[in-house]
Amino acid sequence: MSNSIYITSSCIISNHVVYKNGQPVFENKGLGISDFLVSVYRYLNNQYPKFHKMDNLSKLGWLACELLLQNSFDAAKYKPEETGIVLSNKNSSLDTDTRYLQTTNEIPSPALFVYTLPNIMIGEIAITHGFKGENAFFIFDEFDAAFVQQYVNNLLNCNILQCCICGWVELLNNEYKAALFLIEKNKSANSIIFTKENLIKIYQV
């Protein structure tokens, strides 16, 4: 482990509450997942029309990333290829796969078909911010903090990346959770050391 690598920002979206750096910043109970995601988008006050075309998994990951980076990320410090994205979940894109399969009974939906891979979510984030660094999507039964810490640590220590967005984005039907972390070499006001234990502590908020 290198003590020069830090978690400089975090965002959790779970149980209809949004947390930024461990503090609740938005809550909207009593809604279905689709309506809740739209309410978070409105809270962001972000004008990005393509959001409404995304599937729910991509919306969840995109929203968590926007909140993660908001007032926490200085893009000018990095070249596009120096920022990467490493995400994981349990059910891949099964939520959208199921919805797409239902459309094949009549007319298959091209709009859903393009989201039948989980790494499309990474693509949506990368396109929004112009990130061109290494990216990867892994499937685990649960959030594997040890793997994420080791994998991302290696990318930064070997100077493959200088900054990485990593974490967990899971959604199936109305069950969901996003937990994203901004990992950088430079310490900031809210930063803590990038360890497995700190990832788990934040994830369990």
N, C-alpha and C positions, 0 to 999 in steps of 0.2 A: 504494500500500500504506500502511496506517496502522499505526504501531508500537504503537498502543494496543490491538491485537487479538492474542490469544494462543491457542495450543493449550495448554489446561490439563490435559488428560488424553487418553490414547490406549489403545486396546485392539485387539490383533490376535489372531485365531483362525485358525491355519493348520497343516497337517500334524500335527494332533492335539495341538497345544501352544497354550496361552493365554498371551499377553503383556499385561501392564499397565504402561504407561509404559516400555516397552522391556525389561522384566524378565519372564522366564518365571515364571508363578505356578501353572500346572497343566498336567499332561501325562498322556495316557492312550493309548498306542499300541496298535495291533493290533485296533482295533474298527472296525466299519462306521460310516458317518456317523451313522445314527440312534442307535446305542448310545453313540457318543462324545458327541453332543449331550446325551443324557440324563445322562451322567456329569458333564458340565460343569454342568448344572442342579443335580445333587446336590451338587457342590462348592460352588455358590453358597449352598446351604442356604436356598433361597428357596421359600416356600410359595405357588405361583401355579398352581392346578390347570389353568387354561386353556392353559398351556404345552403340555400333552400333546395338545391338540386341534389345534395349529398344524401347518402343513406344515414341512418341513425348512428351507426358506429363511427363513421367519418365525422359526423357533426359533433359527437361527444369528444373525440380526440382533438378535433380542430378547436373547439371551444376551450378545452383544457389547456391547449398550447397557447392560445391567445391570452388567456388569463395568466398563465405561467410567465409569459414574456412581458406582459404589460408593466411598464415602469420598472422593469428588472433587467432588461437586456439591451445592450448597446451594440447593435449590428455593425456599426462603423469600426469596431475593434477587430472584426474578422472578415476574411475573404469568404466568398460563398462556399468554397470547398472545405473550409475549416470547421464548419458546423454540420454535425450529423444528427441522425435520429435513430434510436434503437428502442423498439416497442415490443410488447408481448401481450398475450391474453390466453384464455382457455379455449374459447369456441370459434376462433378464427373469424370468418365472416358468415357464420351459420345463420344469424338472424336475417341477413339479406339473401343468402342462398335459399332459404325456405320461402321467402316472399317471391323471389324470382321463379322458383319451381312452380308456385301456384299460378303464375301468369302463363306458364307453358301449356296449361289446359286450354287456353284460347290463343292469345297472341303474346309470345314472349316479349318481355319489356327490355329493350336495349338500355334504358335509363337505370334499371336495376342490375342488369348483367355486368356493367362496368365496375360495380362495387362488390363483385363476388370474389374478391381477393382482399385480405386484410391490409396488405401493403399499399393499397390505393389510398388509405387514410394517410399514410406517410407522404404519398405523392401530393395530396391536397395541402398538407402543411408545408411541404417543401416549395410548392409552386407559389403559395401565398407570400412566403418570406424570401424566396430565391436561394434557399439552402441547396448546396450541391455536394455536400460531404457524404461519407459512407452512411448507408442506412440498412437496417435489417429488422425483420419481424420474426419473433419466436413464439411457439405455442408451448405453454406449460399448464399443468393442472392448477397451479396457483402462482401468485407472484413470487418469483425466485430472486430475492434481493442479492444473494451471494453471487449468482450468475451475472446479474446486471452489473454489480459493482466490479467484478473481475473483468468482464468483457469491455465495459466502457473505460475502466481504468487503463486497460491495455491500449485502447485506441488513443487516449490522451498522452500516456507515458511514451508511446512510440511515435508521437507527433503525427499520427494519421489524422487526428482531429485536434482542434484547440478548444472546442466547445461541443457539448452533446445534450440533446433533449432525450431523456430516456424514461421508461416506466411501463405502466400497465393500463390498457384501455379495453375493457370487457363489456359487451352488451349482448344480451339474448332475451328477446321479448321485453319484459319490463324490469329485468334484473340487469344492473349495470354498475360499473365503477371505473373512474379514471383517476390515475395517480401519476402525475408527471413531475419530473425533476430536471432542473437546469444545472448542468455540470460544467464548471469552468476552472481554470488554473488560477485565476485571480480572485482574491478574497474580496468580499463586499460586506456591507453593513449587516445583512441578515444571514450571511453564509455560515455553514457548519461543515466539518470535515466529511468527505465522501466515504462513508463506511456502510457496510451491510446493516449494522445496528441502527444507524441513523435513517437509512431508507425504510426499514421496517417500522421504526417509531413514527415517522411521518405518514406512512401508508395506513397505519392503524388508527388514524385520527377519527 
